[in-house]
């Protein structure tokens, strides 16, 4: 099966814990944004004010990431690159053409949404007085408490319906970004076949082909194992250490041979 055939064929979901390691800065940014979008999506519907605080915190972190680079231009380049790559494999054996067309259509939709977005991503949120005030106080430990930000305290005491409307409106302003992040990561994650590997005494190392740029390394282990995977490395090689918890926050590399599933995602 080709790498994209793995993406387009699907398969049963097993009870595993997946550890991911981004090999380049672009993928690192995508994963952080996905994490924050998941955080915000979880907290927004919950009525408690502390959940609204957590949602606002996630939105402010998203704004901070977007501020660091011309993310819109970089995302558009990645979309074009992935669409070209997928277009070239359309006639490869094992490809589900219908599924491939669906992926290409979703990438095209992302490209259209970003291209239509006026100006920089999240610009309206950067200019929002309340969010700006909370952002300015956030680096101070406890800086967003009631006496520091009475306007924020007032907003948090509003009925949940009011807060929900605001939060959903703020997320709508960055919906094109969220949609693009999720589609790009879907394509990246699905671009590799899984392979069964073993880590003798808890250690595994692999060299990467510099001609095949890997974006993401994924390691899956059974959920019942009492250990976790530490992945490190860059575009030339990576290593995986399986660590056991020894209490008091201390972890050591296991001495056992650990079977695991590996995917090196390159597109």
ZAVO-493766 format. One record per residue: residue in three letters; y, x, z of N, C-alpha, C in turn. Coordinates in Angstrom, 3 decimals. Each point is the difference from the previous one (the first is absolute). Layout:
% ZAVO-493766
PT  resn      n.yy      n.xx      n.zz     ca.yy     ca.xx     ca.zz      c.yy      c.xx      c.zz
PT   ALA         Y         X         Z         Y         X         Z         Y         X         Z
...
//
This chain:
% ZAVO-493766
PT  resn      n.yy      n.xx      n.zz     ca.yy     ca.xx     ca.zz      c.yy      c.xx      c.zz
PT   UNK    -1.200     0.851     0.000     1.200    -0.851     0.000     1.246     0.883     0.000
PT   UNK     0.971    -0.336    -0.828     1.248     0.754    -0.023     0.837    -0.350     1.218
PT   UNK     1.011     0.847     0.348     0.835    -0.316     1.161     0.631    -1.379    -0.060
PT   UNK     0.548    -0.366    -1.180     0.640    -1.307    -0.052    -1.020    -1.124     0.001
PT   UNK    -1.228     0.306    -0.444    -1.030    -1.029     0.090    -0.244    -0.373     1.450
PT   UNK     0.132     0.987     0.902    -0.156    -0.295     1.425     1.079    -0.956     0.465
PT   UNK     1.209     0.173    -0.492     1.101    -0.877     0.362    -0.256    -1.425    -0.460
PT   UNK    -0.539    -0.123    -1.207    -0.017    -1.294    -0.653    -1.290    -0.769     0.225
PT   UNK    -0.982     0.638     0.618    -1.251    -0.699     0.221    -0.091    -0.637     1.370
PT   UNK     0.788     0.539     0.975    -0.048    -0.547     1.347    -1.289     0.386     0.705
PT   UNK    -0.323    -0.663     1.114    -1.221     0.318     0.731     0.075    -0.546     1.404
PT   UNK    -1.128    -0.018     0.693    -0.026    -0.548     1.358     0.787     0.870     0.963
PT   UNK     0.581    -0.621     0.990     0.759     0.710     1.023    -0.922     0.283     1.179
PT   UNK    -0.110     1.263     0.405    -0.872     0.365     1.107     0.840     0.198     1.257
PT   UNK    -0.689     0.080     1.135     0.692     0.192     1.269     0.279     1.480     0.186
PT   UNK     1.129     0.442    -0.533     0.371     1.400     0.031     1.433     0.160     0.476
PT   UNK     0.287     1.185     0.498     1.377     0.400     0.269     0.389     0.995    -1.082
PT   UNK     1.125    -0.237    -0.649     0.442     0.855    -1.101     1.197     0.821     0.461
PT   UNK    -0.097     1.299    -0.207     1.087     0.934     0.291     0.555     0.497    -1.328
PT   UNK     1.324    -0.027    -0.125     0.633     0.391    -1.259     0.923     1.188     0.213
PT   UNK     0.027     0.881    -1.003     0.881     1.169     0.042     0.742     0.100    -1.333
PT   UNK     1.327    -0.181     0.004     0.764     0.130    -1.249     0.136     1.468    -0.394
PT   UNK    -0.216     0.289    -1.271     0.023     1.376    -0.484     1.381     0.392    -0.505
PT   UNK     0.870    -0.966    -0.243     1.358     0.315    -0.460     1.011    -0.884     0.733
PT   UNK     1.261     0.362    -0.145     1.059    -0.678     0.747     0.182    -1.452    -0.443
PT   UNK    -0.191    -0.275    -1.298     0.157    -1.370    -0.481    -0.999    -0.941     0.654
PT   UNK    -1.257     0.433     0.068    -1.022    -0.843     0.617     0.241    -0.128     1.494
PT   UNK     0.487     1.058     0.618     0.338    -0.064     1.437     1.058    -1.081     0.239
PT   UNK     1.001    -0.053    -0.865     1.048    -1.018     0.128    -0.565    -1.402    -0.199
PT   UNK    -0.877    -0.166    -0.993    -0.600    -1.309    -0.247    -0.802    -0.475     1.207
PT   UNK    -0.774     0.892     0.601    -0.814    -0.387     1.151     0.865    -0.374     1.201
PT   UNK     1.070     0.740     0.213     0.893    -0.331     1.114     0.668    -1.355    -0.221
PT   UNK     0.416    -0.249    -1.225     0.615    -1.294    -0.296    -1.010    -1.137     0.171
PT   UNK    -1.218     0.198    -0.470    -1.024    -1.028     0.178    -0.223    -0.289     1.479
PT   UNK    -0.076     1.055     0.801    -0.166    -0.158     1.448     1.129    -0.839     0.593
PT   UNK     1.222     0.269    -0.416     1.147    -0.728     0.535     0.030    -1.447    -0.484
PT   UNK    -0.344    -0.217    -1.264    -0.057    -1.383    -0.490    -1.076    -0.791     0.748
PT   UNK    -1.129     0.636     0.296    -1.041    -0.680     0.783     0.510    -0.321     1.406
PT   UNK     0.716     0.941     0.596     0.558    -0.223     1.339     0.955    -1.185     0.004
PT   UNK     0.908    -0.019    -0.947     0.990    -1.078    -0.050    -0.684    -1.342    -0.266
PT   UNK    -0.942    -0.007    -0.954    -0.687    -1.255    -0.337    -0.764    -0.557     1.190
PT   UNK    -0.556     0.878     0.833    -0.730    -0.456     1.184     0.942    -0.633     1.016
PT   UNK     1.139     0.606     0.246     0.863    -0.428     1.098     0.928    -1.165    -0.357
PT   UNK     0.360    -0.149    -1.247     0.983    -1.030    -0.376    -0.394    -1.404     0.458
PT   UNK    -1.241    -0.461    -0.204    -0.297    -1.404     0.328    -0.083    -0.293     1.494
PT   UNK    -0.123     1.020     0.840    -0.228    -0.222     1.425     1.325    -0.355     0.684
PT   UNK    -0.024    -0.984     0.866     1.224    -0.575     0.542     0.700     0.901     1.011
PT   UNK    -0.731     0.878     0.668     0.566     0.796     1.076     1.100     0.935    -0.508
PT   UNK     1.056     0.163     0.783     1.121     0.863    -0.400    -0.416     1.455    -0.144
PT   UNK    -0.993     0.430     0.787    -0.462     1.385    -0.118    -0.643     0.244    -1.363
PT   UNK    -0.639    -1.011    -0.545    -0.548     0.141    -1.346     1.103     0.059    -1.043
PT   UNK     1.066    -0.753     0.226     1.141     0.094    -0.914     0.613     1.400     0.055
PT   UNK     0.057     0.582     1.203     0.480     1.377     0.133    -0.875     0.962    -0.816
PT   UNK    -1.330    -0.160     0.111    -0.911     0.871    -0.733     0.174    -0.169    -1.507
PT   UNK     0.241    -1.243    -0.439     0.217    -0.243    -1.425     1.286     0.668    -0.475
PT   UNK     1.060    -0.136     0.777     1.265     0.651    -0.355    -0.173     1.515    -0.031
PT   UNK    -0.733     0.540     0.985    -0.247     1.437     0.010    -0.696     0.468    -1.265
PT   UNK    -0.980    -0.763    -0.466    -0.679     0.354    -1.242     0.923    -0.061    -1.202
PT   UNK     0.850    -1.022    -0.058     0.958    -0.117    -1.111     0.965     1.186    -0.015
PT   UNK     0.472     0.398     1.187     0.926     1.137     0.074    -0.689     1.296    -0.435
PT   UNK    -1.278     0.155     0.326    -0.732     1.185    -0.446    -0.167     0.000    -1.525
PT   UNK    -0.231    -1.173    -0.568    -0.082    -0.106    -1.464     1.316     0.423    -0.635
PT   UNK     1.109    -0.483     0.559     1.315     0.379    -0.513     0.189     1.508     0.069
PT   UNK    -0.426     0.625     1.102     0.150     1.445     0.162    -0.771     0.764    -1.068
PT   UNK    -1.206    -0.442    -0.309    -0.793     0.667    -1.036     0.667    -0.145    -1.358
PT   UNK     0.453    -1.206    -0.308     0.634    -0.238    -1.300     1.273     0.830    -0.153
PT   UNK     0.695     0.249     1.101     1.255     0.754    -0.041    -0.187     1.464    -0.396
PT   UNK    -1.208     0.536     0.149    -0.203     1.437    -0.144    -0.058     0.477    -1.449
PT   UNK    -0.273    -0.893    -0.935    -0.192     0.429    -1.382     0.305    -1.161    -0.940
PT   UNK     0.072     0.308    -1.291     0.162    -1.055    -0.996    -1.376    -0.607    -0.259
PT   UNK    -0.459    -0.775     0.969    -1.366    -0.504    -0.032    -0.237    -0.927    -1.190
PT   UNK     0.997    -0.760    -0.366    -0.157    -0.940    -1.114    -0.369     0.735    -1.285
PT   UNK     0.683     1.076    -0.310    -0.285     0.769    -1.215    -1.390     0.624     0.066
PT   UNK    -0.375     0.518     1.181    -1.322     0.622     0.150    -1.111    -1.028    -0.178
PT   UNK     0.181    -1.188     0.548    -1.014    -1.037    -0.137    -0.148    -0.449    -1.449
PT   UNK     1.109    -0.127    -0.699    -0.064    -0.391    -1.411    -0.752     1.050    -0.820
PT   UNK     0.214     1.279     0.292    -0.730     1.067    -0.699    -1.500    -0.103     0.273
PT   UNK    -0.351    -0.238     1.263    -1.417    -0.106     0.353    -0.654    -1.190    -0.692
PT   UNK     0.702    -1.118    -0.060    -0.547    -1.176    -0.678    -0.277     0.314    -1.464
PT   UNK     0.960     0.616    -0.675    -0.181     0.349    -1.409    -1.180     0.952    -0.184
PT   UNK    -0.117     0.973     0.888    -1.081     0.978    -0.096    -1.365    -0.667     0.195
PT   UNK    -0.100    -0.870     0.999    -1.271    -0.676     0.247    -0.360    -0.949    -1.141
PT   UNK     0.973    -0.696    -0.541    -0.278    -0.911    -1.110    -0.490     0.766    -1.221
PT   UNK     0.576     1.179    -0.245    -0.445     0.814    -1.133    -1.433     0.484     0.210
PT   UNK    -0.304     0.431     1.230    -1.343     0.482     0.304    -1.029    -1.114    -0.141
PT   UNK     0.298    -1.162     0.542    -0.925    -1.124    -0.091    -0.176    -0.461    -1.446
PT   UNK     1.078     0.053    -0.769    -0.095    -0.380    -1.401    -0.934     0.903    -0.783
PT   UNK    -0.064     1.285     0.375    -0.848     0.952    -0.717    -1.485    -0.211     0.282
PT   UNK    -0.344    -0.600     1.161    -1.415    -0.161     0.333    -0.522    -1.392    -0.335
PT   UNK     0.791    -0.782    -0.703    -0.381    -1.396    -0.244    -1.343    -0.117    -0.703
PT   UNK    -0.339     0.960    -0.850    -1.257    -0.085    -0.743    -1.140     0.767     0.613
PT   UNK     0.171     0.509     1.225    -1.051     0.796     0.643    -1.168    -0.879     0.434
PT   UNK    -1.232     0.585     0.001    -1.173    -0.779     0.437     0.140    -0.460     1.456
PT   UNK    -0.466    -1.194     0.280    -0.029    -0.509     1.366     1.286    -0.639     0.465
PT   UNK     1.007    -0.058    -0.856     1.283    -0.565     0.404    -0.024    -1.521    -0.150
PT   UNK     0.443    -0.677     1.028     0.202    -1.440    -0.047     1.375    -0.231    -0.633
PT   UNK    -0.004    -0.316    -1.290     1.252    -0.091    -0.753     0.896    -1.097     0.563
PT   UNK    -0.595    -1.114     0.408     0.807    -1.083     0.559     0.711     0.451     1.263
PT   UNK    -0.725     0.688     0.868     0.593     0.507     1.239     1.065     1.044    -0.298
PT   UNK    -0.268     0.862    -0.969     0.981     1.020    -0.388     1.290    -0.650    -0.486
PT   UNK    -0.136    -1.036    -0.816     1.190    -0.702    -0.499     0.795    -0.608     1.159
PT   UNK    -0.709    -0.493     1.026     0.683    -0.571     1.159     0.795     1.072     0.751
PT   UNK    -0.607     1.188     0.156     0.696     1.092     0.685     1.226     0.426    -0.792
PT   UNK    -0.152     0.129    -1.317     1.135     0.378    -0.842     1.112    -1.049     0.068
PT   UNK    -0.384    -1.262     0.062     0.998    -1.062     0.092     0.759     0.080     1.316
PT   UNK    -0.703     0.311     1.091     0.657     0.100     1.308     0.925     1.214     0.051
PT   UNK    -0.423     1.099    -0.615     0.896     1.158    -0.078     1.235    -0.326    -0.835
PT   UNK    -0.202    -0.725    -1.095     1.135    -0.401    -0.818     0.960    -0.907     0.745
PT   UNK    -0.553    -0.873     0.849     0.847    -0.866     0.819     0.824     0.822     0.986
PT   UNK    -0.631     1.020     0.613     0.737     0.882     0.913     1.136     0.698    -0.728
PT   UNK    -0.278     0.500    -1.186     1.028     0.681    -0.781     1.173    -0.925    -0.283
PT   UNK    -0.312    -1.241    -0.328     1.064    -0.968    -0.297     0.812    -0.331     1.249
PT   UNK    -0.680    -0.194     1.135     0.697    -0.327     1.244     0.939     1.131     0.422
PT   UNK    -0.480     1.244    -0.094     0.839     1.135     0.384     1.167     0.166    -0.957
PT   UNK    -0.273    -0.137    -1.286     1.057     0.188    -1.001     1.099    -1.044     0.169
PT   UNK    -0.381    -1.225     0.431     0.987    -1.067     0.178     0.757     0.127     1.311
PT   UNK    -0.520     0.802     0.924     0.625     0.105     1.325     1.359     0.682    -0.133
PT   UNK     1.066    -0.653     0.439     1.336     0.584    -0.160     0.228     1.182     0.939
PT   UNK     0.460     1.108    -0.531     0.362     1.151     0.825    -1.190     0.628     0.690
PT   UNK     0.272     0.625     1.141    -1.031     0.684     0.767    -0.831    -0.992     0.802
PT   UNK    -1.252     0.365     0.233    -0.873    -0.841     0.810     0.536    -0.095     1.428
PT   UNK    -0.067    -1.176     0.573     0.400    -0.264     1.389     1.490     0.197     0.256
PT   UNK     0.820     0.019    -1.036     1.432     0.218     0.198     0.628    -1.108     0.837
PT   UNK    -0.402    -1.247    -0.242     0.583    -1.109     0.758    -0.360     0.098     1.483
PT   UNK    -1.176     0.531     0.311    -0.396     0.164     1.396     0.763     1.145     0.650
PT   UNK     0.264     1.058    -0.746     0.792     1.109     0.543     1.407    -0.443     0.357
PT   UNK     0.502    -1.006    -0.717     1.373    -0.465     0.215     0.088    -1.146     1.013
PT   UNK    -1.130    -0.448     0.512    -0.015    -1.135     0.931     0.506     0.470     1.368
PT   UNK     1.011    -0.670     0.543     0.660     0.462     1.228    -0.961     0.086     1.184
PT   UNK    -0.827    -1.032     0.205    -0.905     0.009     1.148    -1.044     1.108    -0.144
PT   UNK    -0.630     0.086    -1.151    -1.019     1.034    -0.210     0.609     1.397     0.096
PT   UNK     1.210     0.146    -0.499     0.673     1.305     0.068     0.258     0.387     1.457
PT   UNK     0.415    -0.971     0.808     0.273     0.278     1.410    -1.273     0.413     0.734
PT   UNK    -1.093    -0.717    -0.253    -1.267     0.344     0.652    -0.480     1.364    -0.472
PT   UNK     0.153     0.276    -1.278    -0.412     1.298    -0.549     0.748     1.145     0.667
PT   UNK     1.285    -0.173     0.227     0.811     1.057     0.601    -0.408     0.288     1.438
PT   UNK    -0.474    -1.028     0.715    -0.380     0.184     1.400    -1.469     0.403     0.174
PT   UNK    -0.800    -0.171    -1.040    -1.439     0.214     0.114    -0.404     1.423     0.394
PT   UNK     0.701     1.055    -0.440    -0.421     1.352     0.409     0.143     0.256     1.502
PT   UNK     0.793    -0.824     0.702     0.196     0.171     1.442    -1.142    -0.698     0.738
PT   UNK    -0.704     0.691     0.902    -1.068    -0.669     0.755     0.526    -1.240     0.723
PT   UNK    -0.578    -1.141    -0.314     0.450    -1.257     0.599     1.345    -0.457    -0.511
PT   UNK     0.444     0.567    -1.120     1.357    -0.278    -0.477     0.226    -1.382    -0.546
PT   UNK    -1.062    -0.773    -0.187     0.175    -1.356    -0.525    -0.144    -1.058     1.084
PT   UNK     0.178     0.389     1.278    -0.108    -0.987     1.077     1.239    -0.897     0.017
PT   UNK    -0.044    -1.021     0.831     0.989    -1.076    -0.067     1.425     0.474     0.214
PT   UNK     0.266     0.896     0.979     1.388     0.391     0.272     0.558     0.911    -1.088
PT   UNK    -0.886     0.707    -0.743     0.457     0.847    -1.094     0.349    -0.825    -1.240
PT   UNK    -0.807    -1.023    -0.261     0.164    -0.783    -1.224    -0.003    -1.493     0.339
PT   UNK     1.103    -0.509     0.539     0.041    -1.432     0.344    -0.204    -0.906    -1.210
PT   UNK     0.471     0.435    -1.178    -0.208    -0.822    -1.201    -1.494    -0.129    -0.310
PT   UNK    -0.730     1.098     0.158    -1.436    -0.012    -0.240    -0.701    -0.846     1.067
PT   UNK     0.435     0.128     1.238    -0.563    -0.803     1.094     0.200    -1.492    -0.281
PT   UNK     1.185    -0.349    -0.482     0.290    -1.395    -0.353    -0.951    -0.471    -1.104
PT   UNK    -0.202     0.847    -1.017    -0.876    -0.377    -1.115    -1.441    -0.182     0.488
PT   UNK    -0.464     0.873     0.873    -1.364    -0.092     0.511    -0.213    -1.240     0.862
PT   UNK     1.078    -0.517     0.592    -0.104    -1.202     0.827     0.113    -1.282    -0.813
PT   UNK     0.276     0.122    -1.295     0.060    -1.188    -0.854    -1.398    -0.605    -0.140
PT   UNK    -0.107    -1.280    -0.359    -1.318    -0.613    -0.221    -0.796     0.771    -1.049
PT   UNK    -1.306    -0.072     0.120    -0.845     0.758    -0.913     0.250    -0.376    -1.454
PT   UNK     0.254    -1.258    -0.271     0.254    -0.414    -1.375     1.181     0.726    -0.613
PT   UNK     1.037     0.238     0.802     1.174     0.727    -0.486    -0.360     1.446    -0.306
PT   UNK    -0.693     0.646     0.949    -0.404     1.390    -0.212    -0.948     0.114    -1.189
PT   UNK    -0.929    -0.954    -0.122    -0.956     0.022    -1.097     0.711    -0.079    -1.348
PT   UNK     0.993    -0.866    -0.089     0.752    -0.134    -1.258     0.693     1.309    -0.364
PT   UNK     0.609     0.645     0.995     0.665     1.276    -0.269    -0.996     1.070    -0.421
PT   UNK    -1.097     0.119     0.742    -0.993     1.036    -0.296    -0.607    -0.193    -1.387
PT   UNK    -0.315    -1.222    -0.328    -0.562    -0.261    -1.323     1.017     0.283    -1.103
PT   UNK     1.271    -0.296     0.275     1.039     0.309    -0.976     0.167     1.494    -0.206
PT   UNK    -0.069     0.774     1.091     0.115     1.454    -0.123    -1.191     0.573    -0.768
PT   UNK    -1.182    -0.527     0.260    -1.168     0.475    -0.731     0.053    -0.369    -1.475
PT   UNK     0.608    -1.145    -0.301     0.137    -0.389    -1.402     0.830     1.012    -0.773
PT   UNK     0.964     0.618     0.684     0.839     0.999    -0.657    -0.782     1.246    -0.409
PT   UNK    -1.140     0.243     0.641    -0.807     1.176    -0.357    -1.392    -0.425    -0.471
PT   UNK    -0.125    -1.237    -0.474    -1.303    -0.490    -0.454    -0.488     0.752    -1.229
PT   UNK     0.918     0.399    -0.885    -0.423     0.757    -1.190    -0.594     1.342     0.406
PT   UNK     0.590     0.620     1.018    -0.533     1.266     0.504    -1.383    -0.201     0.604
PT   UNK    -0.158    -1.027     0.834    -1.308    -0.248     0.623    -1.067    -0.257    -1.058
PT   UNK     0.315    -0.826    -0.967    -0.961    -0.338    -1.048    -0.420     1.263    -0.747
PT   UNK     0.955     0.853    -0.318    -0.296     1.219    -0.748    -0.846     0.964     0.819
PT   UNK     0.347     0.184     1.257    -0.766     0.897     0.875    -1.454    -0.439     0.073
PT   UNK    -0.233    -1.277     0.183    -1.371    -0.492     0.164    -0.795     0.132    -1.304
PT   UNK     0.625    -0.258    -1.132    -0.714     0.116    -1.278    -0.311     1.458    -0.316
PT   UNK     0.955     0.885     0.208    -0.245     1.415    -0.283    -1.125     0.552     0.871
PT   UNK    -0.024    -0.357     1.276    -1.070     0.479     0.869    -1.345    -0.618    -0.377
PT   UNK     0.006    -1.222    -0.454    -1.238    -0.612    -0.479    -0.574     0.790    -1.167
PT   UNK     0.861     0.376    -0.933    -0.448     0.763    -1.163    -0.500     1.380     0.413
PT   UNK     0.756     0.675     0.881    -0.406     1.340     0.442    -1.339    -0.052     0.722
PT   UNK    -0.134    -0.921     0.955    -1.235    -0.074     0.789    -1.204    -0.330    -0.875
PT   UNK     0.226    -0.751    -1.044    -1.120    -0.402    -0.843    -0.319     0.964    -1.120
PT   UNK     0.643     1.151    -0.031    -0.162     0.914    -1.135    -1.138     0.991     0.177
PT   UNK    -0.833    -0.150     1.039    -1.061     0.974     0.253    -1.301    -0.691     0.371
PT   UNK    -1.097     0.626    -0.408    -1.314    -0.402     0.498    -0.197     0.558     1.402
PT   UNK    -0.751    -0.725     0.828    -0.402     0.531     1.295    -1.190     0.934    -0.174
PT   UNK    -0.053     1.050     0.801    -1.161     0.888     0.021    -0.479     0.160     1.436
PT   UNK    -1.310     0.142     0.154    -0.586     0.198     1.311    -0.003     1.492     0.314
PT   UNK     0.590     0.380     1.119     0.111     1.401     0.389    -0.498     0.182     1.423
PT   UNK    -0.119     1.271     0.409    -0.394     0.314     1.370     0.869     1.139     0.514
PT   UNK     0.395    -0.099     1.255     0.813     1.033     0.642    -0.871     0.727     1.028
PT   UNK    -0.550     1.185    -0.359    -0.831     0.747     0.954     0.808     0.389     1.237
PT   UNK    -0.516    -0.350     1.155     0.674     0.261     1.271     1.445    -0.509    -0.013
PT   UNK     0.183    -1.110    -0.708     1.295    -0.679     0.028     1.075     0.574    -0.882
PT   UNK    -0.359     0.892    -0.945     1.031     0.614    -0.852    -0.390    -0.108    -1.466
PT   UNK     1.000    -0.366    -0.829    -0.201    -0.104    -1.446     1.250     0.519    -0.697
PT   UNK    -0.203     0.747    -1.096     1.124     0.533    -0.770    -0.300    -0.137    -1.481
PT   UNK     1.030    -0.273    -0.796    -0.173    -0.140    -1.450     1.230     0.530    -0.714
PT   UNK    -0.241     0.710    -1.112     1.087     0.421    -0.872     0.288    -1.091    -1.017
PT   UNK     1.259    -0.118    -0.404     0.416    -1.020    -0.966     0.361     0.651    -1.319
PT   UNK    -0.315    -0.698    -1.074     0.315     0.483    -1.339     1.503    -0.148    -0.234
PT   UNK     0.726     1.114    -0.204     1.458    -0.124    -0.201     0.369    -0.756    -1.275
PT   UNK    -0.945    -0.120    -0.925     0.267    -0.737    -1.237    -0.135    -1.506     0.184
PT   UNK    -0.558    -0.410     1.128    -0.163    -1.435     0.291     0.768    -0.297     1.283
PT   UNK     1.253    -0.398    -0.105     0.826    -0.182     1.203    -0.501    -1.135     0.883
PT   UNK    -0.453     0.362     1.192    -0.473    -0.986     0.974     1.196    -0.502     0.802
PT   UNK     0.061    -1.290     0.204     1.076    -0.612     0.782    -0.408    -0.254     1.447
PT   UNK    -1.279    -0.323     0.197    -0.424    -0.506     1.302    -1.460     0.349     0.240
PT   UNK    -0.295     0.471     1.218    -1.378     0.230     0.439    -0.352    -1.079     1.011
PT   UNK    -1.154    -0.639    -0.211    -0.453    -1.078     0.889    -1.378     0.348     0.562
PT   UNK    -0.121    -0.058     1.305    -1.250     0.291     0.695    -0.396    -1.246     0.779
PT   UNK    -1.225    -0.464    -0.212    -0.492    -1.199     0.678    -1.210     0.353     0.852
PT   UNK     0.016    -0.459     1.250    -1.121     0.224     0.921    -0.368    -1.340     0.631
PT   UNK    -1.254    -0.160     0.409    -0.392    -1.250     0.663     0.851    -0.260     1.243
PT   UNK     0.361    -1.238     0.199     0.900    -0.355     1.103    -0.616     0.297     1.362
PT   UNK    -1.337     0.058     0.083    -0.641     0.192     1.287    -0.025     1.436     0.489
PT   UNK     0.353     0.963    -0.826    -0.025     1.396     0.422     1.135     0.269     0.993
PT   UNK    -0.299     0.742     1.035     0.987     0.293     1.040     0.749     1.294    -0.346
PT   UNK     0.656     0.000    -1.160     0.768     1.165    -0.437     1.000    -0.443    -1.054
PT   UNK     0.921     0.914    -0.324     0.992    -0.300    -1.026     0.135     1.197    -0.931
PT   UNK     0.591    -0.243    -1.172     0.140     1.044    -1.013     1.432     0.519    -0.026
PT   UNK     0.154     1.315     0.029     1.278     0.670    -0.227    -0.052     0.646    -1.377
PT   UNK     0.901    -0.400    -0.874     0.033     0.526    -1.369     1.265     0.828    -0.159
PT   UNK    -0.142     1.172    -0.587     1.165     0.849    -0.252    -0.177     0.678    -1.348
PT   UNK     1.111     0.463    -0.574    -0.071     0.704    -1.276     1.065    -0.459    -0.959
PT   UNK    -0.054     0.543    -1.208     0.985    -0.302    -1.030    -0.663    -0.173    -1.346
PT   UNK     0.743     0.359    -1.056    -0.475    -0.299    -1.351    -1.119     0.932    -0.463
PT   UNK    -0.256     1.105     0.695    -1.038     0.935    -0.426    -1.319    -0.200     0.745
PT   UNK     0.053    -0.366     1.266    -1.217    -0.209     0.782     0.333    -0.849     1.228
PT   UNK    -1.037    -0.537     0.585     0.187    -0.755     1.239    -1.225     0.202     0.883
PT   UNK     0.160    -0.294     1.266    -1.111     0.084     0.946    -0.008    -1.234     0.883
PT   UNK    -1.200    -0.316     0.506    -0.182    -1.134     0.900    -0.713     0.506     1.247
PT   UNK     0.558    -0.287     1.146    -0.641     0.299     1.276    -0.260    -1.312     0.736
PT   UNK    -1.218    -0.159     0.454    -0.349    -1.193     0.760     0.075     0.341     1.481
PT   UNK     0.835    -0.734     0.706     0.356     0.325     1.373    -0.544    -1.043     0.979
PT   UNK    -0.471     0.501     1.153    -0.460    -0.856     1.088     1.015     0.018     1.132
PT   UNK     0.221    -1.165     0.596     0.909    -0.077     1.141    -0.733     0.440     1.264
PT   UNK     0.646     0.880     0.765    -0.592     0.513     1.229     0.755    -0.458     1.239
PT   UNK     0.833    -0.992    -0.138     0.751    -0.500     1.139     1.291     0.747     0.201
PT   UNK     0.925    -0.611     0.720     1.319     0.558     0.296     0.751     0.377    -1.277
PT   UNK    -0.296    -0.744    -1.076     0.701     0.252    -1.252    -0.470     1.228    -0.753
PT   UNK    -1.061     0.657     0.465    -0.473     1.229    -0.630    -1.125    -0.325    -0.983
PT   UNK     0.036     0.635    -1.187    -1.024    -0.210    -1.015    -0.533     1.342    -0.473
PT   UNK    -1.286     0.033    -0.318    -0.633     1.217    -0.510    -0.832    -0.360    -1.224
PT   UNK    -0.188     0.980    -0.882    -0.824    -0.217    -1.181    -1.455    -0.210     0.415
PT   UNK    -0.610    -1.024    -0.566    -1.388    -0.295     0.334    -0.926     1.109    -0.498
PT   UNK    -1.132     0.148     0.629    -1.023     0.955    -0.440    -1.075    -0.680    -0.842
PT   UNK     0.126    -1.287    -0.194    -0.995    -0.759    -0.767     0.328     0.036    -1.489
PT   UNK    -1.013    -0.179    -0.836     0.200    -0.167    -1.432     0.387    -1.458    -0.252
PT   UNK     1.125    -0.203    -0.676     0.556    -1.344    -0.159    -0.055    -0.438    -1.475
PT   UNK    -0.760    -1.046    -0.309     0.056    -0.557    -1.349     1.247    -0.869    -0.150
PT   UNK     0.619     0.058    -1.151     1.184    -0.817    -0.226     0.161    -0.274    -1.492
PT   UNK     0.914    -0.886    -0.322     0.316    -0.336    -1.388     1.365     0.564    -0.357
PT   UNK     0.076     0.628    -1.160     1.221     0.675    -0.433     0.486    -0.563    -1.333
PT   UNK     1.310    -0.151    -0.113     0.621    -0.350    -1.281     1.245     0.845    -0.179
PT   UNK     0.075     0.720    -1.121     1.196     0.774    -0.361     0.700    -0.760    -1.123
PT   UNK     1.100    -0.642     0.320     0.645    -0.951    -0.905     0.990     0.723    -0.913
PT   UNK    -0.305     0.002    -1.291     0.855     0.676    -0.980     0.190    -0.910    -1.197
PT   UNK     1.237    -0.173    -0.415     0.296    -0.813    -1.179     1.215     0.572    -0.699
//
